[in-house]
Amino acid sequence: QDSPLVLQSDRNVTVNARNHMGQLTGQLTVGADAVEAQCKRFEVRASEGGKVLFSADEDEIVIGVDRLKVTGTEGAVFGHSVETPHIRAEPFQDLKLESPTRSLVMEAPRGVQVNADAGDLKATCRKELHLQSTEGEIFLNADTIRLGNLPVGSFSSSSSSSSSSSPSSSAPRQTIYELCACPNGKLYLSPAGAGSTCQSSSNICLWS
């Protein structure tokens, strides 16, 4: 009473459980290198309330704690898939989805929604950014829509004299431009006039 029970062996300590026929149904082995449990289901329960904190069987492993914390510097590595209805970062920390060596794909049959309720939404890439809708439309709804760094073409009555250079500095300062689209879809600006100043033979279209 009031003292620990010690089972000691120079090899290992094994506890066996058998059924009424003498067949082995469970085994716990404490060895020098590992602690092994062989049973149909392994459970770890809380001392108060008996809540299952950890359970394992042939079909699944269940972790029943309110919070699972992985402190390794490399985080958690899953060999196949991860299924969860919610991913969030620690308080006051950014959430980062990164694929250092391959691509990052987000797919959903009922749509993918990305919101930034209190800040900016920024998409940056090294090469090309594609916005594609196979059956619907691409809808831009904002108070101000800006297309920065568009090339500026110069208008001439002769289509062959059009070029991609800016208007001459000696001419009046141009403040209104027409947005033109080349046959291949490239956009450029053309000085606005009484009529359309877009030209299909513009050097901007020919060299794009």
Phi, psi and chi 1 to 4 in degrees:
 res  aa     phi    psi   chi1   chi2   chi3   chi4
   1 GLN       -  140.7 -174.5  176.0   -1.9      -
   2 ASP    58.5   32.1  -62.2  -29.8      -      -
   3 SER  -146.0  150.0   63.0      -      -      -
   4 PRO   -71.8  156.0   26.7  -34.5      -      -
   5 LEU  -102.4  122.4  173.8   64.9      -      -
   6 VAL  -114.1  125.0  178.9      -      -      -
   7 LEU  -110.2  118.1  -57.7  177.7      -      -
   8 GLN  -126.9  141.4 -176.0  170.2  -44.1      -
   9 SER  -150.2  150.2  171.5      -      -      -
  10 ASP   -79.8   -5.0   60.0  -10.0      -      -
  11 ARG  -117.2  -78.5  -67.8  174.5 -178.7 -105.2
  12 ASN  -153.7  170.2   57.1   53.8      -      -
  13 VAL  -116.7  124.1  175.6      -      -      -
  14 THR  -122.7  132.0  -58.7      -      -      -
  15 VAL  -115.5  122.5  178.8      -      -      -
  16 ASN  -111.2  146.1  -67.8  -27.9      -      -
  17 ALA  -121.7  133.0      -      -      -      -
  18 ARG  -129.5  155.1  -59.9 -179.6 -177.5  -86.2
  19 ASN   -86.3 -174.0   57.9   16.9      -      -
  20 HIS   -67.7  -15.3   65.0  -77.5      -      -
  21 MET   -95.3    3.0  -61.0  177.8   60.0      -
  22 GLY    84.7    5.3      -      -      -      -
  23 GLN   -79.8  141.9  -63.8  172.7  -26.2      -
  24 LEU   -73.4  121.0 -175.5   64.3      -      -
  25 THR  -110.9  -19.6   57.8      -      -      -
  26 GLY  -159.7  148.1      -      -      -      -
  27 GLN  -148.8  134.6 -176.0  178.1   81.5      -
  28 LEU  -122.8  122.0  177.7   64.2      -      -
  29 THR  -121.2  124.8  -58.1      -      -      -
  30 VAL  -108.0  109.6  179.8      -      -      -
  31 GLY  -115.5 -177.8      -      -      -      -
  32 ALA   -71.0  -28.4      -      -      -      -
  33 ASP  -105.2  -24.4  -61.4  -33.9      -      -
  34 ALA  -159.2  162.2      -      -      -      -
  35 VAL  -111.6  119.7  176.2      -      -      -
  36 GLU  -118.1  138.4  -62.8 -179.0   -0.8      -
  37 ALA  -124.9  127.5      -      -      -      -
  38 GLN  -118.7  111.4  -62.0 -176.8   23.4      -
  39 CYS  -164.1  170.4   53.1      -      -      -
  40 LYS   -70.4  -34.0  -68.7 -176.4  177.9 -179.9
  41 ARG  -149.8  132.6 -179.5  178.8  176.1   84.3
  42 PHE  -112.8  129.9  178.2   78.8      -      -
  43 GLU  -131.4  144.5  -69.6 -175.2   -4.2      -
  44 VAL  -122.8  121.7  176.8      -      -      -
  45 ARG  -114.4  155.4  -66.8  179.9  174.8  -90.6
  46 ALA   -71.5  148.4      -      -      -      -
  47 SER   -67.6  -28.3   57.8      -      -      -
  48 GLU  -113.0  122.9  -62.6 -178.1   -0.1      -
  49 GLY    90.1  -20.1      -      -      -      -
  50 GLY    71.7   21.4      -      -      -      -
  51 LYS   -66.2  137.6  177.4 -177.7  177.6 -178.6
  52 VAL   -74.6  115.1  177.2      -      -      -
  53 LEU   -88.6  -33.2  -56.8  179.3      -      -
  54 PHE  -152.6  135.4  177.2   88.4      -      -
  55 SER  -144.9  148.2   66.3      -      -      -
  56 ALA  -145.4  135.4      -      -      -      -
  57 ASP  -143.6 -168.5   55.6   30.1      -      -
  58 GLU   -69.6  -22.1  -67.6 -176.5   -4.8      -
  59 ASP   -94.6  -36.9  -62.5  -33.8      -      -
  60 GLU  -160.5  164.2   65.4  179.1    3.4      -
  61 ILE  -118.8  127.9  -65.8  177.1      -      -
  62 VAL  -117.8  128.7  177.4      -      -      -
  63 ILE  -110.6  112.6  -61.2  176.0      -      -
  64 GLY   -98.8   10.8      -      -      -      -
  65 VAL   -73.2  157.1  -65.6      -      -      -
  66 ASP   -68.0  -27.8  -64.8  -26.0      -      -
  67 ARG  -145.6  125.6 -177.1  179.9 -178.5   86.3
  68 LEU  -104.6  122.8  173.8   63.8      -      -
  69 LYS  -119.2  124.1 -170.3  169.2 -174.7  178.9
  70 VAL  -107.7  116.4 -179.6      -      -      -
  71 THR   -97.8   -1.2   58.5      -      -      -
  72 GLY   -65.5  145.7      -      -      -      -
  73 THR   -64.3  -27.9   56.2      -      -      -
  74 GLU   -89.3    0.8  -63.2  -63.1  -33.0      -
  75 GLY    73.5 -151.9      -      -      -      -
  76 ALA  -105.4  134.5      -      -      -      -
  77 VAL  -115.7  124.2  178.1      -      -      -
  78 PHE  -113.0  128.2  -60.7   89.6      -      -
  79 GLY   -69.8  -25.7      -      -      -      -
  80 HIS  -127.9 -109.7  -64.4  -78.2      -      -
  81 SER  -111.2  161.2   63.0      -      -      -
  82 VAL  -124.6  127.6  177.4      -      -      -
  83 GLU  -115.8  120.1 -177.6  176.6  -17.3      -
  84 THR  -158.0  145.2  175.5      -      -      -
  85 PRO   -83.3   -7.0   29.9  -34.5      -      -
  86 HIS  -153.6  131.4 -170.2 -166.2      -      -
  87 ILE  -124.8  127.2  -62.0  177.0      -      -
  88 ARG  -144.7  156.9   68.0  179.0 -178.4 -177.3
  89 ALA   -90.7  169.4      -      -      -      -
  90 GLU   -63.3  155.2  -70.7  -78.9  -12.5      -
  91 PRO   -54.6  134.4  -25.7   34.5      -      -
  92 PHE    65.6   20.7  -53.0  106.4      -      -
  93 GLN  -120.6  147.4  -62.6  -67.4  -31.9      -
  94 ASP   -77.4  150.4  -66.0  -27.8      -      -
  95 LEU  -101.2  126.3  176.2   63.3      -      -
  96 LYS  -125.1  123.1 -174.4  176.2 -176.8 -180.0
  97 LEU  -106.1  117.6  -59.2  178.0      -      -
  98 GLU  -137.5  139.2 -178.5 -178.9   12.4      -
  99 SER  -125.7   94.3  178.6      -      -      -
 100 PRO   -62.6  -31.6  -19.6   32.0      -      -
 101 THR  -114.3  -17.2   58.2      -      -      -
 102 ARG  -130.0 -164.3  -59.0  -62.3  -67.6  -88.2
 103 SER   -90.7  163.2   59.2      -      -      -
 104 LEU  -115.8  121.7  177.5   63.7      -      -
 105 VAL  -120.9  131.2  179.4      -      -      -
 106 MET  -121.2  121.0  -67.9 -171.2  -63.8      -
 107 GLU  -131.5  144.1  -64.6 -179.6   -9.1      -
 108 ALA  -156.7  134.4      -      -      -      -
 109 PRO   -67.2  -22.0   23.5  -32.8      -      -
 110 ARG  -111.2   18.3  -60.9 -178.6   61.4 -179.3
 111 GLY   108.0  156.7      -      -      -      -
 112 VAL  -118.0  126.5  175.7      -      -      -
 113 GLN  -119.8  128.3 -175.6  173.5   -3.4      -
 114 VAL  -124.3  121.6  179.9      -      -      -
 115 ASN  -122.4  144.4  -65.9  -30.8      -      -
 116 ALA  -133.0   87.4      -      -      -      -
 117 ASP   -66.0  -30.5  -64.5  -27.4      -      -
 118 ALA  -122.7   18.3      -      -      -      -
 119 GLY  -159.2 -167.1      -      -      -      -
 120 ASP   -88.3  156.4  -62.7  -26.6      -      -
 121 LEU  -116.5  118.0  179.7   62.2      -      -
 122 LYS  -123.0  130.6 -175.3  177.1 -178.9 -178.9
 123 ALA  -120.3  120.0      -      -      -      -
 124 THR  -128.8  137.1  -55.2      -      -      -
 125 CYS  -142.8  162.3   62.0      -      -      -
 126 ARG   -82.8  -33.2 -176.8  175.3 -179.3  179.6
 127 LYS  -112.6 -109.0  -66.7 -176.3  178.5  180.0
 128 GLU  -106.7  146.3  -64.1 -179.0   -7.1      -
 129 LEU  -111.9  119.3  175.7   63.5      -      -
 130 HIS  -109.2  127.8  -65.4  -90.3      -      -
 131 LEU  -112.8  115.0  -61.6  177.8      -      -
 132 GLN  -133.5  133.7 -179.0  178.6   -0.1      -
 133 SER  -128.2  116.6  177.3      -      -      -
 134 THR   -76.9  -31.4   55.9      -      -      -
 135 GLU  -125.8  -14.0  -62.6 -179.0    0.9      -
 136 GLY  -112.9 -147.5      -      -      -      -
 137 GLU  -128.2  162.1   63.7  178.9    3.4      -
 138 ILE  -103.2  115.5  -63.4  177.1      -      -
 139 PHE  -113.2  118.5  180.0   57.9      -      -
 140 LEU  -105.8  116.3  -58.2  177.7      -      -
 141 ASN  -125.1  106.6 -176.5   11.4      -      -
 142 ALA  -156.9  159.4      -      -      -      -
 143 ASP   -64.1  -36.0  -66.3  -23.6      -      -
 144 THR  -136.9  128.6  -58.4      -      -      -
 145 ILE  -118.2  121.1  -62.9  177.6      -      -
 146 ARG  -119.2  137.7  -64.4 -176.4 -179.2 -178.2
 147 LEU  -116.2   98.5  -58.3  175.9      -      -
 148 GLY   -83.8  155.1      -      -      -      -
 149 ASN    62.3   29.2  -60.0  -35.5      -      -
 150 LEU   -74.6  140.0  -71.5 -178.7      -      -
 151 PRO   -66.0  150.1   23.6  -33.1      -      -
 152 VAL  -112.3  123.3  179.0      -      -      -
 153 GLY   -97.1  159.4      -      -      -      -
 154 SER  -108.0  139.2   59.1      -      -      -
 155 PHE   -94.8  138.5  170.8   72.6      -      -
 156 SER  -138.4  150.9  173.9      -      -      -
 157 SER   -61.2  -27.9   58.8      -      -      -
 158 SER   -96.6  120.3  174.5      -      -      -
 159 SER   -61.7  -27.2   60.6      -      -      -
 160 SER   -73.4  -14.6   60.0      -      -      -
 161 SER   -96.6    5.6   62.6      -      -      -
 162 SER   -71.7  148.1   63.9      -      -      -
 163 SER  -145.5  172.9   65.4      -      -      -
 164 SER   -96.5    9.1   60.1      -      -      -
 165 SER   -81.4  157.0   60.4      -      -      -
 166 SER   -72.3  157.4  -59.5      -      -      -
 167 PRO   -56.9  153.3  -22.0   31.8      -      -
 168 SER   -61.9  144.2  173.3      -      -      -
 169 SER   -66.5  -20.3   58.4      -      -      -
 170 SER   -79.7  -18.2   60.7      -      -      -
 171 ALA   -78.1  159.8      -      -      -      -
 172 PRO   -57.4  145.7  -22.6   32.6      -      -
 173 ARG   -64.7  124.2 -175.1  172.6 -177.3  -90.6
 174 GLN   -84.9  126.4 -175.9   73.6   28.5      -
 175 THR  -117.3  -15.5   57.6      -      -      -
 176 ILE  -118.7  130.6  -57.7  -61.9      -      -
 177 TYR  -127.6  156.8  -67.7   88.4      -      -
 178 GLU  -102.1  136.9 -178.0  177.8    0.5      -
 179 LEU   -88.4  118.2 -178.3   61.6      -      -
 180 CYS  -112.9  149.2  -54.0      -      -      -
 181 ALA  -121.5  127.2      -      -      -      -
 182 CYS   -75.8  163.8  -60.5      -      -      -
 183 PRO   -56.5  -28.9  -26.9   35.4      -      -
 184 ASN   -87.3    2.8   63.1   -2.7      -      -
 185 GLY    97.7   -7.2      -      -      -      -
 186 LYS   -69.8  139.6 -177.4  174.5 -178.2  179.4
 187 LEU  -101.1  145.4  -58.9  178.4      -      -
 188 TYR  -151.1  165.0   73.6   96.3      -      -
 189 LEU  -101.7  144.5  -61.1  177.5      -      -
 190 SER  -132.2  137.9 -179.4      -      -      -
 191 PRO   -55.2  127.9  -24.5   33.9      -      -
 192 ALA   -68.7  143.4      -      -      -      -
 193 GLY  -135.5 -169.2      -      -      -      -
 194 ALA   -63.8  -34.6      -      -      -      -
 195 GLY  -121.5 -175.1      -      -      -      -
 196 SER   -65.9  135.5  176.1      -      -      -
 197 THR  -109.2    6.9   60.9      -      -      -
 198 CYS   -71.4  137.7  -63.8      -      -      -
 199 GLN  -131.1  127.7  -62.1  174.3  -11.2      -
 200 SER   -68.0  -20.7   60.4      -      -      -
 201 SER   -92.9   12.6   58.8      -      -      -
 202 SER   -59.2  141.9  169.3      -      -      -
 203 ASN   -59.5  -28.6  -74.0  -16.7      -      -
 204 ILE   -62.5  -39.2  -63.6  177.1      -      -
 205 CYS   -76.6  -38.8  -64.4      -      -      -
 206 LEU   -68.8  -31.2  -63.7  176.2      -      -
 207 TRP  -102.5    7.2  -67.4   99.0      -      -
 208 SER   -97.0      -   62.6      -      -      -
